[in-house]
Amino acid sequence: MKALLALEDGRVFPCRSFTGPGEAKGEIVFNTSMTGYQEILTDPSYYGQMVTMTYPLIGNYGVCPEDVESDRVQVAAFIVKEYQDFPSNYRSRGTLADYLIKSHVLGIEDLDTRALTRHIRKSGAMRAMISTSDLAPDSLVERARQIPSMLGSDLVGKVTTRKPYFWKYNQPDYIDAAKLNDPLIWRHRGKKHSVVALDFGIKYNIIRSLERAGCEVLAVPAKTDAKTILSLNPEGIFLSNGPGDPEPDLCRRDHPATPGQGSRFRDLPGHAASGHCHGRKNHEDQIRSPGGQPAR
């Protein structure tokens, strides 16, 4: 099905949808990883963004429920050079197209992703619009320009967990929020290191890695106050990854990101939140292109 991708600076890319009719909008970025597209799709750090894969062939090993990094697809759209609809992998439980359709996420192919990536690398991440119905370049470019900027948006509030949880049997084990007032909440105190993870959009694999390192991880909502967390007497407080810049109100005086609140370690926006709370300013990466390979 014919589709059109339009960037706010006027650049357009004819393409095709491999997930049927639809429209998508958001900030367009790229990822240079050669594998792991399902992990990328479900990474909360990509919430509301349209992700371009630089590796040319995507979908060849299908999808597997064990490979997710959150409880849902987070991207606004998925952009690839060539989609493979016949996966070959013993772990595959379905096609990428069906996976995206089920999540109401638009997937497009048959465009020059190398040219698109070079353009984003040079000009920076920008707003974009994809449509299978509005194929008029001028109209779609104007619609892209009308998309609200992601800067200042409450993105953390969109992806953080609603309830605290432990990690059990390779998935979240949710508990009642009232139990956060109980210092005896820990199930393996003395056998494992007790770690509270502030969920700004945490990836499941971070929790898996901490568990493998001998930690018992309790993930809590992003706006859980310091008094509640410190009452649990954790041995560590982890400030997680997540989308965009940290919420300004995460730097209030009673938040664990503020100075003097115990032993902490952090990742991505966790660093940014901590920096804000220490009176520092953050410089936003104009390209925002996580991935394992350089973009050339």
C-alpha positions as CSV (number, residue, x, y, z in Angstrom):
1,M,0.0,0.0,0.0
2,K,1.4,3.4,-1.0
3,A,2.4,5.8,1.8
4,L,4.3,9.0,2.2
5,L,6.7,10.2,5.0
6,A,7.0,13.9,5.4
7,L,9.5,15.8,7.6
8,E,8.8,19.2,9.1
9,D,11.7,20.7,7.1
10,G,10.0,19.8,3.8
11,R,11.8,16.6,2.9
12,V,9.5,13.8,1.8
13,F,10.0,10.1,1.2
14,P,7.6,7.9,-0.9
15,C,7.2,4.5,0.7
16,R,4.8,1.6,1.3
17,S,3.0,0.4,4.4
18,F,3.4,-3.3,5.3
19,T,0.8,-3.0,8.1
20,G,-2.2,-1.7,6.1
21,P,-3.8,1.7,6.0
22,G,-3.2,4.3,8.7
23,E,-1.4,7.4,9.8
24,A,1.4,8.1,12.4
25,K,3.1,11.2,13.8
26,G,5.9,11.9,16.1
27,E,9.6,12.7,16.3
28,I,11.7,10.7,13.8
29,V,14.9,9.1,15.0
30,F,17.1,6.2,13.9
31,N,18.7,3.2,15.4
32,T,21.9,1.5,14.1
33,S,21.5,-1.9,15.8
34,M,21.8,-4.9,13.4
35,T,19.4,-7.1,15.5
36,G,17.0,-6.7,18.4
37,Y,14.2,-4.9,16.6
38,Q,11.5,-6.2,19.0
39,E,13.5,-4.9,22.0
40,I,13.7,-1.5,20.2
41,L,10.0,-1.5,19.6
42,T,9.2,-2.1,23.2
43,D,11.8,0.2,24.7
44,P,10.0,2.9,26.7
45,S,12.8,5.4,25.8
46,Y,11.3,5.4,22.3
47,Y,7.8,6.4,23.5
48,G,6.0,8.5,20.8
49,Q,8.9,8.4,18.4
50,M,9.1,7.0,14.9
51,V,12.2,4.8,14.7
52,T,14.2,4.2,11.5
53,M,16.3,1.1,11.3
54,T,19.6,1.5,9.5
55,Y,20.0,-2.3,9.0
56,P,18.3,-3.0,5.7
57,L,16.4,-6.3,6.3
58,I,14.0,-6.4,9.2
59,G,11.5,-9.1,10.2
60,N,13.5,-12.1,9.2
61,Y,13.4,-13.8,12.6
62,G,9.9,-12.9,13.5
63,V,8.8,-12.0,17.1
64,C,9.0,-13.8,20.4
65,P,7.2,-12.8,23.7
66,E,10.4,-13.4,25.7
67,D,12.2,-10.5,23.8
68,V,10.1,-7.6,25.0
69,E,11.5,-4.7,27.1
70,S,8.2,-3.5,28.5
71,D,4.5,-4.5,28.5
72,R,3.7,-3.0,25.1
73,V,5.0,-1.5,21.8
74,Q,6.2,2.0,22.6
75,V,7.1,3.5,19.2
76,A,4.7,5.6,17.1
77,A,5.8,4.0,13.8
78,F,8.5,1.7,12.5
79,I,10.5,2.5,9.4
80,V,12.6,-0.1,7.5
81,K,14.3,-0.5,4.1
82,E,12.9,-4.0,3.4
83,Y,10.4,-6.0,5.4
84,Q,10.6,-9.8,5.5
85,D,7.2,-11.4,6.0
86,F,8.4,-15.0,6.2
87,P,10.5,-15.3,9.4
88,S,12.9,-18.2,9.9
89,N,13.7,-18.8,13.6
90,Y,12.8,-21.6,15.9
91,R,11.8,-19.1,18.6
92,S,9.5,-17.1,16.3
93,R,5.8,-17.0,17.4
94,G,4.6,-14.7,14.6
95,T,5.4,-12.1,12.1
96,L,6.5,-8.5,12.8
97,A,3.7,-7.1,10.7
98,D,1.0,-9.0,12.7
99,Y,2.7,-7.8,15.9
100,L,2.6,-4.2,14.9
101,I,-1.0,-4.5,13.6
102,K,-2.1,-5.9,16.9
103,S,-0.5,-2.9,18.6
104,H,-2.0,-0.4,16.1
105,V,1.4,0.7,15.0
106,L,2.2,1.7,11.4
107,G,5.1,0.0,9.7
108,I,6.6,1.3,6.4
109,E,9.2,0.0,4.0
110,D,10.6,0.5,0.5
111,L,12.3,3.9,1.1
112,D,15.9,5.0,1.2
113,T,16.6,4.6,4.9
114,R,20.3,5.5,4.3
115,A,19.3,8.9,2.9
116,L,16.8,9.4,5.7
117,T,19.4,8.5,8.3
118,R,22.0,10.9,6.8
119,H,19.4,13.6,6.7
120,I,18.5,13.2,10.4
121,R,22.1,12.9,11.3
122,K,22.8,16.2,9.6
123,S,19.6,18.1,10.5
124,G,18.8,16.5,13.9
125,A,15.7,14.7,15.1
126,M,12.5,16.4,13.9
127,R,8.8,16.1,13.7
128,A,7.3,13.9,10.9
129,M,4.1,12.5,9.6
130,I,3.3,9.3,7.8
131,S,0.0,8.6,5.9
132,T,-1.5,6.1,3.5
133,S,-4.4,8.4,2.7
134,D,-2.9,11.9,2.5
135,L,-0.3,11.5,-0.2
136,A,0.0,15.3,-1.1
137,P,3.5,16.4,0.0
138,D,2.7,20.0,0.9
139,S,-0.3,18.9,3.0
140,L,1.6,16.3,4.9
141,V,4.6,18.6,5.5
142,E,2.3,21.2,7.0
143,R,0.6,18.6,9.2
144,A,4.1,17.5,10.4
145,R,4.8,21.1,11.4
146,Q,1.6,21.2,13.5
147,I,2.7,18.3,15.7
148,P,3.5,19.5,19.2
149,S,7.1,19.3,20.2
150,M,8.1,16.5,22.6
151,L,10.2,19.0,24.6
152,G,8.5,19.6,28.0
153,S,6.0,16.8,27.5
154,D,5.3,14.5,30.4
155,L,6.7,11.4,28.7
156,V,7.8,9.7,31.9
157,G,4.2,9.8,33.1
158,K,3.2,7.9,30.0
159,V,5.5,5.0,30.6
160,T,6.1,4.6,34.3
161,T,4.5,1.7,36.1
162,R,1.2,2.4,37.8
163,K,1.9,-0.2,40.6
164,P,5.2,-1.3,42.3
165,Y,6.5,-4.7,41.4
166,F,9.2,-7.3,42.0
167,W,10.7,-9.4,39.3
168,K,9.6,-13.1,39.3
169,Y,9.6,-15.8,36.7
170,N,11.0,-13.3,34.1
171,Q,8.1,-10.9,34.4
172,P,6.7,-8.2,36.8
173,D,5.1,-9.5,40.0
174,Y,2.8,-6.5,41.0
175,I,2.1,-5.7,44.6
176,D,-0.3,-3.4,46.4
177,A,1.1,0.2,46.7
178,A,0.2,0.2,50.4
179,K,3.0,-2.3,51.0
180,L,5.5,0.4,50.3
181,N,5.0,1.5,53.9
182,D,6.2,-1.9,55.2
183,P,10.0,-2.2,55.7
184,L,9.5,-6.0,55.8
185,I,8.5,-5.9,52.1
186,W,11.8,-7.5,51.0
187,R,11.5,-11.2,50.2
188,H,15.2,-12.0,50.2
189,R,16.7,-9.5,52.6
190,G,20.2,-10.7,53.6
191,K,20.5,-13.0,50.6
192,K,20.3,-10.4,47.9
193,H,21.1,-6.7,47.7
194,S,17.9,-4.7,48.1
195,V,17.5,-2.2,45.3
196,V,14.6,0.2,44.6
197,A,14.4,1.2,40.9
198,L,12.7,4.5,40.1
199,D,10.8,3.6,36.9
200,F,11.2,6.5,34.4
201,G,10.6,4.0,31.6
202,I,12.9,1.1,32.7
203,K,13.8,-1.7,30.3
204,Y,13.1,-5.2,31.6
205,N,16.6,-6.3,30.7
206,I,18.1,-3.8,33.2
207,I,16.1,-5.5,35.9
208,R,17.1,-8.9,34.6
209,S,20.8,-7.8,34.7
210,L,20.5,-6.5,38.3
211,E,18.8,-9.7,39.4
212,R,21.6,-11.8,37.8
213,A,24.1,-9.6,39.7
214,G,22.6,-10.6,43.0
215,C,20.0,-7.9,43.6
216,E,16.4,-8.0,44.6
217,V,14.8,-5.2,42.6
218,L,11.6,-3.4,43.6
219,A,10.4,-1.1,40.7
220,V,8.3,1.8,41.9
221,P,6.4,4.6,40.0
222,A,8.5,7.6,39.0
223,K,7.0,10.0,41.4
224,T,7.4,7.9,44.5
225,D,8.7,10.3,47.2
226,A,12.0,9.9,49.0
227,K,10.5,9.4,52.4
228,T,8.6,6.3,51.2
229,I,11.6,4.8,49.5
230,L,14.1,5.5,52.3
231,S,11.7,3.9,54.8
232,L,12.3,0.6,53.0
233,N,16.0,0.8,53.9
234,P,17.2,-0.2,50.4
235,E,20.9,-0.8,49.9
236,G,20.7,1.0,46.6
237,I,18.4,3.3,44.6
238,F,18.5,3.0,40.8
239,L,17.3,5.9,38.6
240,S,16.3,4.3,35.3
241,N,16.3,5.1,31.6
242,G,13.3,6.6,30.0
243,P,12.0,8.9,27.2
244,G,13.0,12.5,26.7
245,D,14.2,14.8,29.5
246,P,13.3,14.2,33.1
247,E,10.1,15.8,34.5
248,P,10.9,19.1,36.1
249,D,8.9,18.1,39.2
250,L,11.0,15.0,39.6
251,C,13.6,17.4,41.0
252,R,11.6,18.5,44.0
253,R,13.2,18.4,47.3
254,D,11.6,15.1,48.4
255,H,12.6,13.1,45.4
256,P,15.3,10.5,45.6
257,A,17.2,12.2,42.7
258,T,18.0,15.1,45.0
259,P,21.4,15.3,46.8
260,G,21.9,13.6,50.1
261,Q,19.3,10.8,49.7
262,G,21.6,7.8,50.0
263,S,23.4,5.4,47.6
264,R,22.3,5.8,44.0
265,F,23.2,4.6,40.6
266,R,21.6,5.7,37.3
267,D,21.1,5.3,33.6
268,L,20.3,7.9,30.8
269,P,17.4,10.2,32.1
270,G,18.4,9.1,35.6
271,H,21.6,10.9,35.0
272,A,19.7,13.9,33.7
273,A,17.4,14.0,36.7
274,S,20.2,13.8,39.1
275,G,22.1,16.5,37.2
276,H,19.1,18.8,37.3
277,C,18.8,18.3,41.0
278,H,22.4,19.2,41.5
279,G,21.9,22.5,39.7
280,R,23.3,21.4,36.4
281,K,21.9,21.8,32.9
282,N,21.6,19.1,30.3
283,H,22.5,19.3,26.6
284,E,20.1,17.4,24.5
285,D,21.5,15.1,21.9
286,Q,20.2,16.5,18.6
287,I,20.3,13.2,16.8
288,R,19.1,10.8,19.6
289,S,20.2,7.6,17.9
290,P,20.8,4.7,20.3
291,G,22.3,1.6,18.8
292,G,25.3,-0.6,18.6
293,Q,26.8,0.7,15.3
294,P,28.0,4.1,14.0
295,A,25.9,5.9,11.5
296,R,28.0,6.6,8.4
